[in-house]
Every structure is written in structure tokens, then in C-alpha cells.
Amino acid sequence: MLTLRPSIGRFYRMSNIKATWKAAFTQPLFKKLLYVGATLTTLVLIFFQYFFSIIEKRDGFVMNDWLLHMLPAVNVSYLIFAIIWTTTIYTLIRCLQHPMICLTLIWSFLILCIARIASISLVPFNPPQQLVPLIDPITNIFYGGTFITKDLFFSGHTSTQFIFSLCLIHPKEKWIMYISTVAVGILVLLQHVHYSVDVLAAPFFAWLCFIVAKKITQHASH
């Protein structure tokens, strides 16, 4: 059985990483789910730019968000970028060390992306009136290289942070990701790139996607 418990207080050596992945690939279901999940995630990310190009042309409605009206519109792009990509890199390192964390994250993120495509299609929001363009050149690659304003319900930034917290195992890591989720949620509201309902709904949808992903991958370690 593959162990899900990460090492505490240290990173694996390369030899340990190779041995762990070699053991993981002896499990046929793990290998199958990894290849299928990675392929589907790649296809969905490619599809994103076409999907959002259509969504950007769609007319929706502006929500009367009393909480957003109370907050000043501030450009905190660099702080959001720093939190998002620092936590992303850290989580990817943990994925490299622990195959089951990697597998769970791939499927959680895949289901999350599909859920966002569905929810954005069903909830036609126009962007908040005081929106400040979010500078994130890496994320924008998946949006066709442009800043998208109508990817609103629910917040991808906030939900992805929460997915990280759910997929990681060590309590200290999880709490850091919980804090980063709250921080990103507050910051995207200050940037006025999301409505408050987008941010508040994000952890709930992320949790549902994680639960489905765990159901799919739970037997891959046996």
C-alpha cells in the first residue's frame, strides 16, 4: 500500500522520491488514473481559452453587492500573484514527494475546472463596476493571454487555494493553506474582480470537488 503520510520537517531526497514513485507505478489503478487525470486536465486547460473567449462576449447582470460597495478598489495584483504561486509551487513540491497527493490534486483540480465551466455558464454575471484588472501573466496563459473579467461564479483563485489545503496532509501545511485561502478571498474582493458570493461559495464547491476526487482515487493506493 502506498503511504499518504508526508515526512514531517524535511523534504525527501531524490532517491526516496524515485523509490516512492516506482512503488506507486506498480499499482495499475494508480497509473491509469494518473494518465487519465493528467490528460483530461490538459484538455480542459486548453479548452479554457476558447470557453472564456465566448463568456467574455456574453452580456450578463451586475450584482448589487453591499459588501463590495463598502470596500475600496485597490490594486493588490502582486500580492495575490505572490500568494497564489508560492503556495502552488510548494504544493507541487509535495506532489513530487507523495504520489497520492499528486493524484488527488490532479483529480480535484480537474473536477473543479469542470464545475467552474458549468457554474460560469449557468450564472451570467457582468464584472463589478469598480474592477481593477488583475495582473497574473502565468494564469492568463490559460485564458488565451488576456485578462478575463467574467469568470466570476465561483472564484477560481479562492477555490484552488482551498483545494490545496484539502489535498495536503500535515496539519501545519493545511493551516497555512487555510490562511492563504482567506487572504486570497479578501484580496480579490479588494481588487473588485469578484463579488462576495463568488468568494464565499468557492470553498464549498472546492470541498465537493475534493470529495468526488477522493471517491475516484481512494483505491489507487492498494
Contacts in CASP RR format, 6 or more apart in sequence:
PFRMAT RR
TARGET T0000
AUTHOR 0000-0000-0000
METHOD contacts of the structure
MODEL  1
MLTLRPSIGRFYRMSNIKATWKAAFTQPLFKKLLYVGATLTTLVLIFFQY
FFSIIEKRDGFVMNDWLLHMLPAVNVSYLIFAIIWTTTIYTLIRCLQHPM
ICLTLIWSFLILCIARIASISLVPFNPPQQLVPLIDPITNIFYGGTFITK
DLFFSGHTSTQFIFSLCLIHPKEKWIMYISTVAVGILVLLQHVHYSVDVL
AAPFFAWLCFIVAKKITQHASH
1 221 0 8 1.000
1 222 0 8 1.000
2 20 0 8 1.000
2 23 0 8 1.000
2 24 0 8 1.000
2 27 0 8 1.000
2 30 0 8 1.000
2 99 0 8 1.000
2 100 0 8 1.000
2 220 0 8 1.000
2 221 0 8 1.000
4 98 0 8 1.000
4 100 0 8 1.000
4 101 0 8 1.000
4 169 0 8 1.000
4 221 0 8 1.000
5 169 0 8 1.000
6 94 0 8 1.000
6 97 0 8 1.000
6 98 0 8 1.000
6 101 0 8 1.000
6 168 0 8 1.000
6 169 0 8 1.000
6 170 0 8 1.000
6 173 0 8 1.000
7 97 0 8 1.000
8 170 0 8 1.000
11 93 0 8 1.000
11 97 0 8 1.000
12 20 0 8 1.000
12 97 0 8 1.000
16 97 0 8 1.000
17 96 0 8 1.000
17 97 0 8 1.000
20 97 0 8 1.000
20 98 0 8 1.000
20 99 0 8 1.000
21 99 0 8 1.000
24 30 0 8 1.000
24 31 0 8 1.000
24 99 0 8 1.000
24 100 0 8 1.000
25 31 0 8 1.000
27 220 0 8 1.000
27 221 0 8 1.000
27 222 0 8 1.000
29 219 0 8 1.000
29 220 0 8 1.000
29 222 0 8 1.000
30 99 0 8 1.000
30 100 0 8 1.000
30 103 0 8 1.000
30 220 0 8 1.000
30 221 0 8 1.000
33 103 0 8 1.000
33 107 0 8 1.000
33 216 0 8 1.000
33 217 0 8 1.000
33 220 0 8 1.000
34 99 0 8 1.000
34 102 0 8 1.000
34 103 0 8 1.000
34 106 0 8 1.000
37 106 0 8 1.000
37 107 0 8 1.000
37 110 0 8 1.000
38 106 0 8 1.000
40 110 0 8 1.000
41 106 0 8 1.000
41 109 0 8 1.000
41 110 0 8 1.000
41 113 0 8 1.000
44 110 0 8 1.000
44 113 0 8 1.000
44 114 0 8 1.000
44 117 0 8 1.000
45 113 0 8 1.000
45 142 0 8 1.000
47 117 0 8 1.000
48 113 0 8 1.000
48 142 0 8 1.000
48 143 0 8 1.000
48 144 0 8 1.000
49 142 0 8 1.000
49 143 0 8 1.000
49 144 0 8 1.000
49 145 0 8 1.000
51 117 0 8 1.000
52 143 0 8 1.000
52 144 0 8 1.000
52 148 0 8 1.000
52 150 0 8 1.000
52 151 0 8 1.000
53 144 0 8 1.000
55 120 0 8 1.000
55 121 0 8 1.000
55 148 0 8 1.000
55 150 0 8 1.000
55 151 0 8 1.000
56 148 0 8 1.000
56 149 0 8 1.000
56 150 0 8 1.000
58 124 0 8 1.000
58 150 0 8 1.000
59 124 0 8 1.000
59 126 0 8 1.000
60 124 0 8 1.000
60 125 0 8 1.000
60 126 0 8 1.000
60 150 0 8 1.000
61 124 0 8 1.000
61 125 0 8 1.000
61 126 0 8 1.000
62 125 0 8 1.000
62 126 0 8 1.000
62 127 0 8 1.000
62 128 0 8 1.000
62 129 0 8 1.000
63 125 0 8 1.000
63 128 0 8 1.000
63 195 0 8 1.000
63 197 0 8 1.000
65 128 0 8 1.000
65 195 0 8 1.000
65 196 0 8 1.000
65 197 0 8 1.000
67 189 0 8 1.000
67 196 0 8 1.000
68 128 0 8 1.000
68 130 0 8 1.000
68 189 0 8 1.000
68 192 0 8 1.000
68 195 0 8 1.000
68 196 0 8 1.000
71 189 0 8 1.000
71 190 0 8 1.000
71 192 0 8 1.000
72 190 0 8 1.000
73 130 0 8 1.000
73 131 0 8 1.000
73 132 0 8 1.000
73 190 0 8 1.000
73 191 0 8 1.000
73 192 0 8 1.000
74 132 0 8 1.000
74 190 0 8 1.000
74 191 0 8 1.000
75 132 0 8 1.000
75 191 0 8 1.000
76 187 0 8 1.000
76 190 0 8 1.000
76 191 0 8 1.000
77 132 0 8 1.000
77 133 0 8 1.000
77 134 0 8 1.000
77 135 0 8 1.000
77 136 0 8 1.000
77 191 0 8 1.000
78 135 0 8 1.000
79 187 0 8 1.000
80 134 0 8 1.000
80 136 0 8 1.000
80 157 0 8 1.000
80 184 0 8 1.000
80 187 0 8 1.000
80 188 0 8 1.000
80 191 0 8 1.000
81 135 0 8 1.000
81 136 0 8 1.000
81 138 0 8 1.000
83 161 0 8 1.000
83 180 0 8 1.000
83 183 0 8 1.000
83 184 0 8 1.000
83 187 0 8 1.000
84 136 0 8 1.000
84 139 0 8 1.000
84 157 0 8 1.000
84 160 0 8 1.000
84 161 0 8 1.000
84 184 0 8 1.000
85 138 0 8 1.000
87 161 0 8 1.000
87 164 0 8 1.000
87 176 0 8 1.000
87 177 0 8 1.000
87 180 0 8 1.000
88 160 0 8 1.000
88 164 0 8 1.000
91 105 0 8 1.000
91 164 0 8 1.000
91 167 0 8 1.000
91 168 0 8 1.000
91 177 0 8 1.000
94 101 0 8 1.000
94 168 0 8 1.000
94 173 0 8 1.000
95 101 0 8 1.000
95 102 0 8 1.000
95 105 0 8 1.000
96 102 0 8 1.000
98 169 0 8 1.000
100 217 0 8 1.000
100 220 0 8 1.000
100 221 0 8 1.000
101 167 0 8 1.000
101 168 0 8 1.000
101 169 0 8 1.000
103 217 0 8 1.000
103 220 0 8 1.000
104 167 0 8 1.000
104 210 0 8 1.000
104 213 0 8 1.000
104 214 0 8 1.000
104 217 0 8 1.000
105 163 0 8 1.000
105 164 0 8 1.000
105 167 0 8 1.000
107 212 0 8 1.000
107 213 0 8 1.000
107 216 0 8 1.000
107 217 0 8 1.000
108 163 0 8 1.000
108 166 0 8 1.000
108 167 0 8 1.000
108 206 0 8 1.000
108 209 0 8 1.000
108 210 0 8 1.000
108 213 0 8 1.000
109 160 0 8 1.000
109 163 0 8 1.000
110 213 0 8 1.000
111 209 0 8 1.000
111 212 0 8 1.000
111 213 0 8 1.000
112 156 0 8 1.000
112 159 0 8 1.000
112 160 0 8 1.000
112 163 0 8 1.000
112 205 0 8 1.000
112 206 0 8 1.000
112 209 0 8 1.000
115 205 0 8 1.000
115 208 0 8 1.000
115 209 0 8 1.000
116 151 0 8 1.000
116 154 0 8 1.000
116 156 0 8 1.000
116 159 0 8 1.000
116 205 0 8 1.000
119 153 0 8 1.000
119 154 0 8 1.000
119 205 0 8 1.000
120 150 0 8 1.000
120 151 0 8 1.000
120 152 0 8 1.000
120 153 0 8 1.000
123 152 0 8 1.000
123 153 0 8 1.000
124 150 0 8 1.000
125 150 0 8 1.000
125 152 0 8 1.000
125 153 0 8 1.000
125 195 0 8 1.000
125 198 0 8 1.000
126 150 0 8 1.000
127 149 0 8 1.000
127 150 0 8 1.000
127 152 0 8 1.000
127 193 0 8 1.000
128 192 0 8 1.000
128 193 0 8 1.000
128 194 0 8 1.000
128 195 0 8 1.000
129 192 0 8 1.000
130 192 0 8 1.000
131 149 0 8 1.000
131 191 0 8 1.000
131 192 0 8 1.000
131 193 0 8 1.000
132 191 0 8 1.000
132 192 0 8 1.000
132 193 0 8 1.000
133 147 0 8 1.000
134 147 0 8 1.000
134 188 0 8 1.000
134 191 0 8 1.000
134 193 0 8 1.000
135 147 0 8 1.000
140 146 0 8 1.000
140 147 0 8 1.000
140 148 0 8 1.000
143 151 0 8 1.000
149 193 0 8 1.000
152 194 0 8 1.000
152 195 0 8 1.000
152 198 0 8 1.000
153 195 0 8 1.000
153 197 0 8 1.000
153 198 0 8 1.000
153 201 0 8 1.000
154 198 0 8 1.000
154 199 0 8 1.000
154 201 0 8 1.000
154 202 0 8 1.000
154 205 0 8 1.000
155 185 0 8 1.000
155 188 0 8 1.000
155 194 0 8 1.000
155 198 0 8 1.000
155 199 0 8 1.000
155 201 0 8 1.000
155 202 0 8 1.000
156 202 0 8 1.000
157 184 0 8 1.000
157 185 0 8 1.000
157 188 0 8 1.000
158 181 0 8 1.000
158 184 0 8 1.000
158 185 0 8 1.000
158 188 0 8 1.000
158 194 0 8 1.000
158 198 0 8 1.000
158 199 0 8 1.000
158 202 0 8 1.000
158 203 0 8 1.000
158 206 0 8 1.000
159 202 0 8 1.000
159 203 0 8 1.000
159 205 0 8 1.000
159 206 0 8 1.000
159 209 0 8 1.000
160 206 0 8 1.000
161 177 0 8 1.000
161 180 0 8 1.000
161 181 0 8 1.000
161 184 0 8 1.000
161 185 0 8 1.000
162 177 0 8 1.000
162 178 0 8 1.000
162 181 0 8 1.000
162 202 0 8 1.000
162 203 0 8 1.000
162 206 0 8 1.000
162 207 0 8 1.000
163 206 0 8 1.000
163 209 0 8 1.000
163 210 0 8 1.000
164 177 0 8 1.000
164 180 0 8 1.000
164 181 0 8 1.000
165 174 0 8 1.000
165 177 0 8 1.000
165 178 0 8 1.000
165 180 0 8 1.000
165 181 0 8 1.000
166 174 0 8 1.000
166 206 0 8 1.000
166 207 0 8 1.000
166 210 0 8 1.000
167 210 0 8 1.000
168 174 0 8 1.000
168 177 0 8 1.000
181 203 0 8 1.000
185 194 0 8 1.000
185 199 0 8 1.000
185 202 0 8 1.000
188 194 0 8 1.000
188 199 0 8 1.000
189 196 0 8 1.000
189 199 0 8 1.000
END
